[in-house]
Amino acid sequence: MHEQRSRARIFALLLGAAALVLAGWASADPPSRVARLGYTSGAVSFSPAGENDWVQARMNRPLITGDSLWVDAGARAELQVGSAVIRMSGSTSLTLLNLDDRVAQLQLAQGTLNVRVRRLGPQEVFEVATPNLAYSIRRPGTYRIEVDSAGDATTVVVREGQAEVFGEGAAYVVDAGRAYRFYGTGLHDYETFERLQDDEFDRWSSDRDRRGTVAARYVSRDVIGYEDLDEYGSWRTAEGYGNVWMPNRVAADWAPYRDGHWAWIDPWGWTWVDDAPWGFAVSHYGRWANIGGTWGWIPGPVRSRAVYAPALVAFIGGSNFQISISLGNVLGVAWFPLGPRDVYRPSYPVSRSYFNDINTSNTTIRTTNITNVYNNVNVTNVTYVNQQVPGAIVAVPSTTFVQSQPVGRSAVRLSREAIAKAPVTAVAAVAPVQASVRGAAAPGFKPPAEASKRPVVAKATPPPAPVPFAAKQSALAAQPGRPLDAAALAAVKPAAPAPAPSVKVVSPTKRAVAPPKPQAVAPGRRRAPEVQTVPQPTPQPSVIVPTPAEAQKAPQRPEVQEAPKAPAVVPKAPEAQKAPQPPEVQRRLQRPEVQEAPKAPAVVPKAPEAQKAPQPPEAPKALPPKPDAAQPAEKGGARKSDAQRRLEEKLKREDKLKLEEKLRLEERLKREEDERKRRQ
């Protein structure tokens, strides 16, 4: 018996060890998705993960965990993350706290976002961390999040869908058609909007959403950037290839992966950044074929989950590969696009399952071919069709490649002899430098220092800060062209800690429920019926069932509840809803409809069964709304004076914000004018 138990324990240990090995392989795999900077208008700046430098942002730059964007006053930008589109208004500071296959977590230090989520899996997390709260999107829909320049307030709007807000010890559900502005991090002080009018930024976002989506018939919805294909090309059927996309308005000698530059982006390593507005999808997914002298892009299977690749190319030559330019022979790098049924070999460490997925999701190919290539690292007897296509191979000096300079200006043609002699490889065997990480773009504007240092509230715990490139550079130089694996990265000891955002993770003691109990008392009314997803006659309260701690804190001022002005607590009337929002709840509204009539019936006597404890009749009145906790309610005049004071403070903050934005815009225009004069 003892021997059998020993064998069982040994077997369990072996299984555990095998599981750890498999988990290690899985954790070594990079994410199957990235974010894409798909649109910019005006001054937009970018700072790579782990770095302090700010440069002008480039379209089609793949963005990863730790990357930051600053959209200057008067500018706009669009970010695509999986099945979501994030649009940024002027004076917006955004950082990717975490981005992997399951989590998309953004940090909004200040500014405005319009978010559209097309799909959201049951285990997926889409969260926006702000200085006041964590905003978690629960359903596909359209959302707006705004943080004022001082970080004092966060406004959340759900046009379609449903979201949750999490603060310190509190959580609420925000249903479709509702809008709130929260102050502080406890979610106790807030106001509600009956209707929030669309502004120019909202209308621009809606116009972007209405773009044609013909490409969706032929491309997996996980392919980032497919929406741009309709405007810049057309689809046709080609024998042997199926559906093929052909770009419009390209030069006669144009070839894929020629107009753009290379950048070093961990954990993939050398990554192609295309110059064309349609260049992202066709550079990181699918395959290219030359059909009758014209290049066409063949997407992967429509029903597959597309896996992002840094560049679907094969390199030729090696660490000592030389090309001929006007100054003589120099070290160079050359590559060509992979064709249908070609196996892509990553230069970064991956598991067998990842190796299979990145190939089967991007082209139609036999699994046997993939397995053979995976098992034999030194593959030399492979025939690549595109290698023999005239003009398909692009070559540049190594300095152009490493410094992230435009390829088209320095590209040279290789002789047939050079092509025949050079081996095909999966790695561009050149080590990156600092310019490879940030790119060759000019310096960009920085966000305000106070915004960069501002702490935010998060529900999900973000990963550790990325290691700065300077700390990894010597290790990368020892293995040119190959990113560091997990073990090598763990051994890196930065000289100084990497810049990291200040994040406070909150954990409410009760899980949010939707819809909350009617007795929990709604903090506000719904917006107009046309944007509601719940019937208007029986509106559900937006407050999530508060935690026990909140319930105890609610009746902070029992003497307040003695006054007949009980409607100030704003519990929802169960039937008529005649006095929905008292002055104190709407004290900061831009378009207030101040309800001065203090009708006691609006106090809603239904709440007592949801609150058994503190002050018998009064406790339920103060439980959910909390916004009244900041205002004395003993006398109507006192409440009005306090509301007026708060309104004046809000207007002062808004005036200060407008003045700051105006000064920043004038400063930027002056710098641009000075730069233009210098160039002349």
PyMOL commands that set and color helices and strands:
alter all, ss='L'
color gray80, all
select helices_A, chain A and resi 2-28+200-209+214-217+226-232+279-284+352-360+367-375+385-388+398-402+407-410+416-421+434-438+449-453+469-477+486-490+518-520+529-531+548-553+558-562+566-569+600-603+607-610+619-622+627-630+636-679
alter helices_A, ss='H'
color red, helices_A
select strands_A, chain A and resi 35-41+44-47+55-56+62-63+68-71+76-81+84-88+92-99+103-117+125-129+134-137+141-147+153-160+162-167+170-175+178-183+189-193+233-238+242-247+260-265+269-274+287-291+294-298+313-316+322-325+328-337+394-397+424-425+456-458+503-505
alter strands_A, ss='S'
color yellow, strands_A
deselect
rebuild
show_as cartoon
